[in-house]
């Protein structure tokens, strides 16, 4: 992670902490109480959404100007996603931290993973891609036990796309003789975040 990323991450944490402090008195007033961790997750997601909107606008402008091969289809996809973000219907998940720990939750930095081993019809060992492995050697690649995803139609070494947010629910010792312990990632139940999303967004808008 570069200095710019560290700086932006620190600023985001400070911003969310300030919002938590200013909104805390309202958590128990009237409507449904909003747990602090739920508020933080939704607030970080809305910041990530704004960043994604800016990226999509830049990408659309670039495609229109440069018109590379396949630019029409890519432009349509970017504009469709942009419309969804400009008129959202629910919370947008922030990315999982680059150094995940038990309890962390969010979207994988890169949704594409490589299946290392299918354990059963609901569990598989996968190799994470993107920022988590960009500065690591092959022997230190991040392997996670992905649980709760259908795996009865996939095979070892295939690519697999994780399109929903996950939560690191715990750790597990591998039974392959390697004595390694891996993190366990499961689908994140978004119902609580969906329930509080309208109220959190309303509070965020008041403070902008």
Order of alpha helices (4+ residues) and beta strands (2+ residues): alpha-alpha-alpha-beta-beta-beta-beta-beta-beta-beta-alpha
